């Protein structure tokens, strides 16, 4: 957990976020530090430990303080910026924030009128993306804003895989220039995609086949997301020192999918020649409806006691979540060859059977307070505490089970910040987080009695500013330990909290302007992860002593731009990710990779901006999505032309 002043902000005008690939790729390009208070719309960076200057962002999202949320789709069309708070953050965000929190800052109405339309075309694919951002002020203190998105295209370098998305996000604000402000917003997004589960592993590495190989079934497989989110945010400034804000969010996420997960016939360590290996793609179907009602009330107060300056943030979270899931499996699905998969077999004999039917609900309440106290101009201390109540129940209609679990947890946080000069900041921080067994609204007979996992992080860091604050350098050394990791008791067969995991590391970041017109974003992270103790045995291999899955030892990112003239800008960068283990037994290894991107921008007239991007310029073959049983290739070299008109 690092002090709020060390938050990294990522703006969605980074190279990847400006294009059809979406804002997730923008996480590797930090833009500037921010000292703003912690936001209330957040995503979990990771369910375990990964943290990095080149962040590996999963799609596990929580849209709120303390709510762990279901998997969701991140799009950049309605995002103003993205804030990243690294390290355990349960004191503000509740359960599940071990690796950190990503605060998605959505677009809100402004009192300045503007109208922006944009479009992107991409090759190979082809792909296309169109957006509109329209803001209209009214009655001196009100404004309405409308964001529109349409995106459609094939995934570069992947046979048959395609994505289709459209969305609309209206919002209205009143009293925007006064002490009392109200913003009401709604967001709808629909996705219709052909899901891609990539390649299977063979003998401990991704199968040595063409990266474009697709083992799914386009005539059968699908992924549909129907996402509705409504938000009401109220703010009132009692005076310059006290602010109240309340945010109510209602959400419904209706997801249906049928996916083909490739698996080697005879197991991944078969001795057959590659050209004789067969791949099964039996398939799993899911129909899931998640609904949320979440509220956060928060007060920010600045005051003095005995000549000590305080900034106190206190709040209450309350929420109710439900999840209904039905799953199906398939029989008599034709297999295919590993080397030359056939995507359109005869499916007339395919059978389907229900494998799961459950509904779950959870009530959560969180109360927190964090006080930053300035002892002198150069010395601050920070302390915080949060109480969480998480009550979950699951009805397994398929197995005839009714399971219930209640967890209560305290999450403390503390930090010491030293500011010897305006351009130097040094800090020590300590923070905690926790992960209840029903975190994702999933319970089973072997987990219902399992206590929450707890995580503890110690961190020492520094931030230095140069050239009048134009260039910032940040560094941190940290250790995160999970002292009671879940592991399966070899006698009882239930999960017990007797494992231990640890990640140690350090990171370096350089952000800002080296010379006039020359901007740079550079980050490097080293992570030493280890499973210190565990009863678990996978594929006959004890996992104790192994590395934590999907945690690269080294990762680095660079993005730089240079303004040649007021009309022309060029940019380029590279990302490196070290090898990763796909599972806890460390038998499947995903190789390291490096890839580069370049960009050229041109503004012929003030309202018009043109941009040409080349993503993965060397056409490097790499793997982006790492899973225990399969691995998904990253996009091939992609050319993107974007035009934006703002008036």
SVG drawing of the C-alpha trace seen along z (x, -y; Angstrom):
<svg xmlns="http://www.w3.org/2000/svg" viewBox="-32 -31 48 72">
<polyline fill="none" stroke="black" stroke-width="0.4" points="0.0,0.0 1.5,-3.3 0.4,-6.8 -2.2,-8.5 0.4,-10.9 2.1,-8.0 -0.9,-7.0 -0.2,-6.6 -2.7,-8.1 -3.1,-6.6 -4.8,-8.8 -6.7,-7.2 -4.8,-9.2 -1.9,-6.7 -1.0,-5.0 -3.0,-1.8 -6.0,-3.4 -6.4,-5.8 -7.1,-2.9 -9.4,0.0 -7.5,2.2 -9.0,0.4 -7.7,-1.1 -6.4,2.0 -3.2,1.8 -2.8,-1.8 -1.9,-0.4 1.7,-0.1 1.9,-3.9 1.7,-5.9 1.2,-9.6 1.4,-11.6 1.1,-11.4 -2.0,-12.6 -2.8,-13.4 -6.6,-13.2 -8.6,-11.3 -9.3,-7.6 -12.1,-7.1 -15.2,-4.9 -15.2,-3.0 -12.5,-0.4 -11.1,2.8 -9.0,5.4 -5.5,5.6 -5.1,9.2 -6.6,11.9 -3.1,12.8 0.1,10.8 1.1,9.4 2.0,5.7 4.2,4.0 5.3,0.8 4.1,2.7 0.8,3.8 -0.7,7.1 -4.3,6.2 -6.9,8.9 -10.5,8.4 -11.7,9.1 -13.6,5.9 -15.3,4.4 -17.3,1.4 -17.3,0.1 -15.7,-0.2 -15.4,3.3 -17.4,5.2 -15.4,7.9 -17.6,8.1 -17.8,10.4 -15.7,10.5 -16.5,7.5 -15.3,5.8 -13.1,2.7 -13.7,0.2 -12.1,-3.2 -14.9,-5.1 -16.5,-6.3 -13.3,-6.6 -11.7,-10.0 -8.6,-8.4 -7.5,-5.4 -5.9,-5.6 -3.7,-2.8 -3.1,-2.3 -0.6,0.5 -0.5,2.9 -3.2,4.2 -6.0,1.6 -8.6,3.2 -8.8,0.3 -10.6,-1.7 -11.9,0.9 -12.7,3.9 -12.2,7.5 -10.1,8.7 -7.7,5.8 -4.4,7.7 -2.5,6.6 -3.9,3.1 -6.9,1.2 -7.6,-0.4 -10.0,-3.3 -11.8,-3.8 -12.7,-7.5 -15.8,-7.7 -16.6,-10.8 -19.0,-13.3 -20.8,-16.4 -18.7,-19.6 -19.7,-23.3 -17.7,-23.9 -19.4,-22.8 -17.6,-20.4 -18.5,-17.8 -16.1,-15.1 -16.5,-12.3 -13.8,-9.8 -13.2,-6.7 -10.5,-4.0 -9.9,-1.6 -7.5,1.3 -5.7,3.9 -5.3,6.9 -8.8,7.7 -10.4,5.7 -11.6,3.8 -13.4,0.5 -14.4,-1.6 -16.5,-4.7 -17.1,-7.0 -18.9,-10.2 -18.5,-12.4 -21.1,-15.2 -21.2,-17.6 -23.9,-20.3 -24.1,-22.8 -27.5,-24.4 -28.9,-26.8 -25.5,-28.1 -24.9,-25.2 -26.1,-22.1 -24.8,-19.9 -25.6,-16.8 -23.1,-14.4 -23.5,-11.5 -20.9,-8.9 -21.5,-6.5 -19.4,-3.5 -19.5,-1.0 -16.6,1.4 -16.4,4.4 -13.5,6.5 -11.5,9.6 -8.6,10.2 -5.3,9.7 -3.3,13.0 -6.2,15.2 -8.2,17.4 -12.0,16.8 -11.9,14.8 -13.9,11.6 -15.3,9.0 -18.4,6.8 -19.3,4.1 -21.7,1.2 -22.6,-1.0 -24.2,-4.2 -23.6,-6.3 -25.7,-9.4 -25.2,-11.5 -26.7,-14.7 -25.3,-17.0 -26.8,-19.9 -25.2,-22.4 -21.8,-21.7 -20.4,-25.1 -22.0,-25.2 -21.6,-23.7 -24.2,-21.0 -23.8,-18.8 -25.8,-15.9 -24.8,-13.7 -27.0,-10.9 -25.5,-8.6 -26.3,-5.4 -24.1,-3.0 -25.2,-0.2 -22.8,2.1 -23.5,5.1 -20.8,7.5 -21.2,10.3 -17.9,12.1 -16.4,15.4 -14.4,16.4 -10.8,17.4 -9.2,19.9 -6.0,20.0 -3.6,23.0 -3.1,26.0 0.1,26.7 2.3,29.5 5.2,30.9 5.3,27.9 5.1,25.1 2.6,23.6 2.0,26.1 4.5,25.5 1.9,24.7 1.0,21.7 -0.2,18.8 -3.3,18.3 -4.6,21.9 -8.1,21.7 -9.6,24.7 -13.1,23.3 -16.3,23.9 -17.6,20.8 -21.0,22.4 -21.5,23.2 -19.4,20.9 -20.4,17.5 -20.0,14.8 -22.8,12.3 -22.6,9.6 -25.5,7.3 -24.3,4.8 -26.5,2.1 -25.1,-0.3 -26.9,-3.2 -25.2,-5.7 -26.4,-8.6 -23.7,-10.7 -24.4,-13.5 -21.8,-15.9 -22.1,-18.8 -19.4,-21.1 -20.3,-22.4 -17.3,-24.7 -13.8,-24.6 -12.8,-22.0 -15.7,-19.5 -17.2,-17.6 -19.9,-14.9 -20.4,-12.6 -22.8,-9.7 -22.8,-7.3 -25.5,-4.8 -24.9,-2.2 -27.3,0.3 -26.0,2.8 -27.1,5.8 -24.7,8.0 -26.3,10.7 -23.6,13.0 -24.0,16.0 -21.1,18.0 -20.2,21.3 -16.5,21.8 -14.2,24.5 -11.2,25.1 -8.5,27.1 -7.1,30.2 -4.5,32.7 -5.9,36.2 -3.8,38.4 -2.6,35.5 -0.2,32.6 2.8,34.9 2.0,37.3 4.9,38.8 3.1,38.9 4.6,36.9 3.1,33.4 1.5,34.2 -0.4,37.1 -1.8,35.4 -5.5,34.8 -7.2,32.0 -10.6,32.2 -12.9,29.2 -15.9,30.5 -17.1,27.1 -18.7,25.5 -21.8,23.3 -22.7,20.8 -25.7,18.6 -25.1,16.1 -27.0,13.1 -25.3,10.9 -27.0,7.9 -25.7,5.4 -27.1,2.6 -24.2,0.7 -24.0,-2.5 -21.0,-4.5 -21.3,-7.5 -18.0,-9.3 -16.9,-12.4 -13.6,-14.3 -12.7,-16.7 -9.7,-19.0 -9.2,-20.3 -6.5,-21.2 -5.9,-19.8 -3.2,-21.2 -1.5,-22.7 -1.6,-19.4 -3.2,-19.4 -5.6,-16.5 -7.2,-15.2 -9.7,-12.6 -11.6,-10.4 -14.4,-8.3 -17.2,-6.4 -19.7,-3.6 -20.3,-1.0 -23.4,1.2 -24.3,3.6 -26.3,6.5 -25.2,8.8 -26.9,11.8 -25.6,14.3 -27.5,16.9 -25.5,19.5 -26.4,22.4 -23.7,24.5 -23.8,27.2 -21.3,29.7 -21.3,31.4 -20.7,34.9 -19.9,36.3 -18.0,33.2 -15.6,34.1 -11.9,33.7 -9.4,32.1 -5.7,32.2 -3.3,30.1 -1.4,28.9 -4.3,28.1 -7.5,27.7 -10.9,27.8 -13.4,25.3 -16.5,26.5 -17.2,30.2 -20.5,32.0 -22.2,31.3 -25.5,33.1 -24.6,35.8 -23.6,33.4 -25.4,33.8 -25.8,31.4 -26.3,32.0 -26.7,29.6 -23.7,29.7 -24.5,26.8 -27.4,24.8 -27.0,22.4 -28.0,19.0 -26.0,16.9 -26.4,13.7 -24.3,11.6 -24.8,8.7 -21.7,6.6 -21.2,3.6 -17.9,1.7 -17.0,-1.1 -13.7,-2.9 -11.6,-5.9 -8.2,-7.1 -6.5,-10.1 -3.4,-11.8 -1.8,-14.0 0.8,-16.6 3.1,-16.8 5.3,-19.4 5.7,-20.7 8.1,-17.9 6.6,-15.0 3.3,-13.2 1.8,-10.1 -1.2,-8.2 -3.4,-5.7 -6.6,-3.9 -8.9,-1.1 -11.8,0.6 -14.4,3.1 -16.1,5.4 -19.0,7.7 -19.5,10.1 -22.5,12.5 -22.9,14.9 -25.2,17.8 -25.3,20.2 -28.0,22.6 -26.6,25.5 -29.8,26.8 -27.9,29.3 -26.3,31.0 -29.1,30.2 -26.9,28.1 -27.5,24.8 -24.3,23.2 -23.9,20.1 -20.9,18.2 -20.4,15.0 -17.0,13.3 -16.0,10.2 -12.6,8.6 -10.6,5.6 -8.1,4.1 -5.6,1.6 -3.1,-0.6 -0.3,-2.9 2.3,-5.1 5.1,-7.5 5.9,-10.2 8.9,-12.5 9.1,-15.5 12.5,-17.2 12.0,-19.5 9.1,-20.2 10.8,-17.9 11.6,-15.0 9.2,-12.4 10.2,-9.4 7.8,-7.0 7.3,-3.7 4.0,-2.0 2.2,1.0 -1.1,2.3 -3.3,5.4 -6.0,7.0 -8.2,10.1 -9.9,12.6 -12.9,14.5 -13.7,17.9 -17.0,16.7 -15.4,13.6 -16.7,14.3 -20.1,15.5 -18.9,19.1 -19.1,21.6 -18.6,25.4 -18.6,28.1 -14.8,28.0 -14.6,24.2 -17.6,23.2 -15.6,23.5 -12.5,21.8 -11.4,18.5 -10.5,15.5 -6.9,15.3 -5.1,12.3 -2.2,10.4 0.3,8.0 2.6,5.6 5.6,3.6 7.0,1.0 9.7,-1.7 9.7,-4.2 10.8,-7.5 9.7,-10.1 12.0,-12.8 11.1,-15.6 13.5,-17.3 13.5,-20.3 10.9,-22.2 8.6,-19.2 8.5,-18.3 10.2,-15.0 9.4,-12.6 11.4,-9.5 9.8,-6.9 11.1,-3.8 9.9,-1.3 11.0,1.9 8.2,4.1 7.2,7.5 3.7,9.0 3.0,12.1 0.0,14.3 0.4,16.2 -2.7,18.3 -3.1,19.2 -5.7,21.8 -4.5,25.4 -6.3,28.7 -6.0,30.9 -4.6,34.2 -6.7,36.2 -10.0,34.3 -10.1,33.1 -11.3,29.6 -9.5,26.3 -7.6,25.0 -5.6,21.9 -2.2,23.5 -0.3,22.4 2.0,19.4 3.0,17.4 5.3,14.4 6.4,11.9 9.3,9.6 10.4,7.0 11.3,3.5 10.2,1.1 11.5,-2.0 9.5,-4.6 10.5,-7.7 7.6,-9.9 7.5,-13.3 9.1,-15.7 12.9,-15.5 13.0,-18.4 10.3,-20.7 8.1,-18.6 9.8,-15.3 7.7,-13.1 8.7,-9.8 7.0,-7.0 9.4,-4.3 8.9,-1.5 10.7,1.6 9.6,4.1 11.3,7.1 9.2,9.7 10.5,12.7 7.5,14.9 7.4,18.2 5.0,20.6 6.6,21.1 4.3,23.9 1.4,25.8 -0.2,29.3 -1.3,29.2 0.0,31.7 -0.8,31.0 -0.2,33.7 1.9,35.6 4.1,32.6 4.2,30.9 3.9,27.2 5.7,26.1 8.8,24.1 7.5,23.2 6.8,19.7 3.4,18.1 1.6,18.6 1.5,15.8 4.1,13.6 6.9,12.5 10.3,12.1 11.1,9.0 8.9,6.7 9.5,3.3 7.7,0.8 8.7,-2.4 6.6,-4.9 7.9,-8.2 6.6,-11.0 8.2,-14.0 6.4,-17.1 8.3,-17.9 6.1,-20.9 2.7,-22.0 1.1,-19.9 3.3,-16.8 4.0,-14.3 5.9,-11.0 6.0,-8.3 7.2,-4.8 7.8,-2.3 8.3,1.2 7.1,3.8 9.0,6.7 7.5,9.5 9.6,12.3 8.6,15.9 5.7,17.0 4.5,20.2 0.9,21.0 0.1,23.1 1.3,23.8 3.1,27.0 5.3,24.9 5.2,27.5 3.7,25.2 6.0,22.3 5.0,19.3 8.1,17.8 9.2,14.2 8.5,11.6 9.3,8.1 7.2,6.1 7.3,2.5 4.7,-0.1 5.1,-3.3 2.8,-6.2 2.7,-9.4 0.2,-12.1 -0.8,-15.1 -3.1,-18.0 -3.7,-19.8 -6.3,-22.2 -7.1,-22.7 -10.3,-20.6 -8.9,-17.6 -6.4,-15.1 -5.1,-12.2 -3.0,-9.3 -1.4,-6.3 -0.3,-3.5 1.6,-0.3 1.0,2.1 3.6,4.9 5.7,3.5 8.1,6.5 5.1,8.9 6.5,10.7 4.8,13.9 3.9,13.8 1.3,14.9 -0.9,12.5 -3.5,14.5 -2.0,17.1 -4.3,19.8 -3.4,23.1 -4.6,25.3 -4.3,23.0 -2.6,19.9 -3.9,17.1 -1.6,15.5 -1.2,11.8 -2.3,9.7 -0.2,9.8 1.2,6.7 -1.7,4.2 -2.0,1.0 -4.5,-1.5 -5.6,-4.9 -7.6,-7.1 -9.2,-10.5 -10.8,-12.7 -12.8,-15.9 -13.5,-18.1 -15.6,-21.3"/>
</svg>
